[in-house]
Amino acid sequence: MNRMHLRTRAGRTLTALAVSALLAACSRDELLAVNTPDQITPEAAASPTGAAALRVSALGNFANLYSGDNAGGGVGLNIMSGLLTDEMTSHRGGTEHVDSRGVNENTFPSTVWSLVGTAQTQLIRARKALAQYGTPGATTNTQMAVLQALEAYVYTLTAEHYCNGVPIGNADDADPQTVNLTNAQLYTRAIASFDSALGLAPASDASTRNLIAIGKARTLMNQGTTQYAAAAALVANVPNTYTYMVQHSKTTIINDVFDWMVATPNFGVVNREGGTGLDYLSANDPRISFDPAPKAGQDGSPQIRPTKYLLGDSPVELAGGIEARLIQAEAALAANNVNAFLGFLNGARATRTDLTPLTDPGTQAARVDMLFRERAFWTWLTAHRIGDMRRLIRQYGRNAETVFPTGAYFKGGQYGTDVNLIPSNAERNNAGFTGCADRNA
């Protein structure tokens, strides 16, 4: 694949170490996935050493899909979510189709779709290899539980980001098949996978069980308002301090926001994009960190750099205790318990010394605005925003043009109407896939 942006850094090596580490002191489960040896054959994996190598591959593939850039080759869902929503804007010619809501399946960075199947397949293969060849015990059980949970996250992230009716493979080397799944079916599959992960996780492994609880709760929230209470119950005991971080490398699976927005000026932070976007730059909110001095973007337009991820190996949060509080807040709001709603939001804000308590804005619509603003600022640049914006349309009855950027596009023309991504054109080679069933939120 051609490198998509200019670099002044030295060429990157393709050797690195992948480690999954639990930092118990701060209840933090860190996934250091930085290398993706995708060509590990089933034969090579048929041993304890091979199973361990396949696990390394799978962790790297997930990091690449979620928030990575494999040695300059492309972007992950974190960039794609930001571009299609109001989190960032394009400063690179050829990428405007995503930013302006007119996704072109033939054009970069739509190639991120290939990472979905690779991550899902490798996670399944790695878990099966560990089950057969791993050393029996709690460590292997934890490793398998994490792989199963990350597989579930692949289904949830795919449903949040993509259209209805996308092809998902079965990871069966002997009889490879794909089936086209709607968003609803992907969420159902994710729930089953999270449940399987919970069955694998040792009872004493609070960190992995918290990851599973938050992931399943996130999926339940996507399924609809009738699932809000169940989602809130799942995460009630997750501490505020818990985080599960996807780690990156300075040499292989690089943090894609750093690589495409900090090291090279391809995309930038934007303020009130399309008239409906949030005021990320003007809000003066400490959760939104950026360099206010404009730089020249790759296309010459003024770019504002985020400073959330200042290194290639900066980690990206996948799940955390603050997200748990936001889920509880939304469930409380749906139950018309305004005091509890504010309590959960302010409990989260109290974890920082630079945020003041919120007060009731007075109407249900304004409370929903407050909730999703808090969600956007807490989860900024972590591939959450597109799922939230689609839920505002699907579950709260809002018009897409009041949620997504709309009107005149700053580089010319008008914003389109897309509210999700589509598989890349290469998927048309799959005879069982003829295109999205629909592009609804």
ZIKAZI-V988684 format. One record per pair of residues at least 24 apart in sequence whose C-alpha atoms are under 7 Angstrom apart, sorted by the first residue. I is the first residue (numbers start at 1). GAP is how many residues later the second one is. Records with the same first field share a line. If there is no record, write none. Layout:
I = GAP ; GAP
This chain:
1 = 72
3 = 69 ; 70
4 = 69
12 = 59 ; 239 ; 240
13 = 238 ; 239
14 = 238
18 = 38
26 = 215
27 = 180 ; 214 ; 215 ; 216
28 = 214 ; 215 ; 216
29 = 178 ; 214 ; 215 ; 216
30 = 214 ; 215 ; 216 ; 217
31 = 214 ; 215 ; 216
32 = 214 ; 215 ; 216
33 = 26 ; 27 ; 30 ; 214 ; 215
34 = 26 ; 214 ; 215 ; 218 ; 219
35 = 25 ; 217 ; 218
36 = 24 ; 25
45 = 84
46 = 83 ; 87
47 = 86
48 = 85 ; 86
51 = 75 ; 78 ; 79 ; 82 ; 83
54 = 72
55 = 71
57 = 65
58 = 61 ; 64 ; 65 ; 68
61 = 57 ; 58
62 = 57
63 = 183
64 = 189
65 = 50 ; 51 ; 54
67 = 188 ; 189
68 = 185 ; 186 ; 187 ; 188
69 = 184 ; 185 ; 186 ; 187
70 = 182 ; 183 ; 184
71 = 180 ; 181 ; 182 ; 183
74 = 35
75 = 34 ; 37 ; 181
76 = 36 ; 180
77 = 306
78 = 303 ; 304 ; 305
79 = 177 ; 178
81 = 302 ; 304 ; 305
82 = 299
85 = 300 ; 301 ; 319
86 = 187 ; 191 ; 192 ; 318 ; 319
87 = 182 ; 183
88 = 179 ; 180 ; 181 ; 182
89 = 178 ; 179 ; 180 ; 181
90 = 176 ; 177 ; 178
91 = 174 ; 175 ; 176 ; 177 ; 206 ; 207 ; 208 ; 210 ; 212
92 = 174 ; 175 ; 206 ; 207
93 = 206
100 = 309 ; 315 ; 316
101 = 314 ; 315 ; 316 ; 317
102 = 314 ; 315 ; 316
103 = 318
105 = 317 ; 318 ; 319 ; 320
106 = 318 ; 319
110 = 314
111 = 313
113 = 310 ; 311
116 = 38
117 = 51 ; 52
120 = 31 ; 34
121 = 50
123 = 24 ; 28
124 = 47
138 = 64
141 = 59 ; 60 ; 61
142 = 58 ; 59 ; 60
144 = 56
145 = 52 ; 53 ; 55 ; 56
146 = 51 ; 62
148 = 45 ; 46 ; 49
149 = 44 ; 45 ; 48 ; 63
152 = 38 ; 41 ; 42
153 = 37 ; 62
155 = 31 ; 32 ; 35
156 = 30 ; 31 ; 34 ; 63
159 = 24 ; 27 ; 28
160 = 226 ; 227
161 = 225 ; 226 ; 259 ; 260
162 = 258 ; 259 ; 260
163 = 257 ; 258 ; 259 ; 273 ; 275 ; 276
164 = 272 ; 273 ; 274 ; 275
165 = 271 ; 272
166 = 270
167 = 266
187 = 32 ; 36
191 = 25 ; 28
210 = 28
211 = 33 ; 108
214 = 105 ; 110
222 = 169
224 = 171
228 = 103
229 = 102
232 = 95 ; 96 ; 99
235 = 89
238 = 83 ; 86
239 = 82
240 = 81 ; 82
241 = 80
242 = 78 ; 79
243 = 74 ; 76 ; 77 ; 78
244 = 73 ; 74 ; 75 ; 76
245 = 70 ; 71 ; 72 ; 73
246 = 69 ; 70 ; 71 ; 72
247 = 66 ; 67 ; 68 ; 69
248 = 64 ; 65 ; 66 ; 67
249 = 63 ; 64
250 = 62 ; 63
254 = 58 ; 59
255 = 57 ; 58 ; 59
257 = 52
258 = 51 ; 52 ; 53 ; 54
259 = 53
261 = 44
262 = 43 ; 44
265 = 32 ; 33 ; 38
266 = 31 ; 32
268 = 35 ; 36 ; 37
269 = 35 ; 36 ; 37
273 = 132
274 = 131 ; 132 ; 133
275 = 130 ; 131
276 = 126 ; 127 ; 128 ; 129
277 = 127 ; 128
287 = 90 ; 91
288 = 89
316 = 66
317 = 65
322 = 26
326 = 49
390 = 29 ; 51
393 = 48
394 = 47
